[in-house]
Amino acid sequence: MKLNFKKTIFLLTLLGILILIILSQSLSNIKSAEIGSIHFSNDITTIITTDNQTLILFGADPVDLKKGDSIKFIGSLEMYRGKNQVIVDKIWKIK
């Protein structure tokens, strides 16, 4: 009887750890920044924040942002030509 109880507790612990890992990877972090410069070209918008982080937005949707705006964004960090940049999934202006 003790052996089954120990196995059950062990398996539940492993399952709990697995669920936590999956949740932590699927939840995106919302980050804040201030726009230092912004450049529009074709379907790509490039934003350089005041802390020198590069944000890339793909798509033809017009973005109503300008230098000095405070923003929040969700995205994934990628390496491109030896430089880190964030591919933005969602961005919005903070009022």
C-alpha positions in Angstrom: 0.0 0.0 0.0 2.8 2.4 0.8 4.5 1.8 -2.5 1.4 2.8 -4.5 1.0 6.0 -2.4 4.6 7.0 -3.1 4.2 6.3 -6.8 1.0 8.3 -7.0 2.6 11.3 -5.2 5.6 11.1 -7.4 3.5 11.0 -10.6 1.3 13.9 -9.5 4.4 15.9 -8.7 5.8 15.3 -12.2 2.5 16.1 -13.8 2.3 19.4 -11.8 5.8 20.4 -12.9 5.0 19.6 -16.5 1.8 21.7 -16.3 3.8 24.6 -14.8 6.4 24.4 -17.6 3.7 24.4 -20.3 1.9 27.4 -18.7 5.1 29.4 -18.3 6.0 29.0 -22.0 2.6 29.8 -23.3 2.0 32.9 -21.4 3.5 36.0 -23.0 5.1 38.8 -21.0 3.7 42.3 -21.6 6.6 44.8 -21.9 6.5 48.6 -21.8 8.7 51.0 -23.7 8.9 54.5 -25.1 9.4 55.1 -28.8 12.7 56.7 -29.7 12.3 56.4 -33.5 9.9 54.8 -35.9 10.3 53.9 -39.5 7.6 52.7 -41.9 8.4 50.8 -45.1 6.1 48.6 -47.2 4.5 46.1 -44.8 7.2 46.4 -42.1 7.3 48.9 -39.2 10.5 49.2 -37.3 10.5 50.9 -33.9 13.6 51.7 -31.9 12.8 52.2 -28.2 14.6 54.8 -26.0 16.5 51.9 -24.4 17.7 50.8 -27.9 15.5 47.7 -28.3 14.4 47.0 -31.9 10.7 46.1 -32.4 9.5 44.7 -35.7 5.9 44.8 -36.8 4.8 42.9 -39.9 1.6 43.5 -41.8 -0.2 46.2 -43.8 -2.3 47.5 -40.8 -1.6 51.2 -40.2 0.0 51.9 -36.9 -0.9 55.3 -35.2 2.3 55.7 -33.3 5.0 58.4 -33.2 8.2 59.3 -31.5 7.8 59.8 -27.7 4.7 57.6 -27.4 4.6 55.1 -24.5 3.7 51.7 -25.6 3.1 48.2 -24.4 3.8 45.1 -26.5 3.8 41.4 -26.7 6.3 39.6 -28.8 9.1 37.1 -29.2 12.8 37.8 -29.1 14.6 36.7 -32.3 18.1 37.0 -33.6 18.5 38.6 -37.1 21.9 39.3 -38.7 23.6 39.0 -35.3 21.3 41.5 -33.6 18.4 40.9 -31.2 15.0 42.2 -32.1 11.5 41.6 -30.9 8.9 40.4 -33.4 5.8 42.1 -32.1 2.5 40.1 -32.0 0.5 42.9 -30.4 1.2 46.6 -29.6 -0.9 49.4 -28.1 -0.3 52.9 -27.0 -0.5 53.8 -23.3 -2.6 56.9 -22.6 
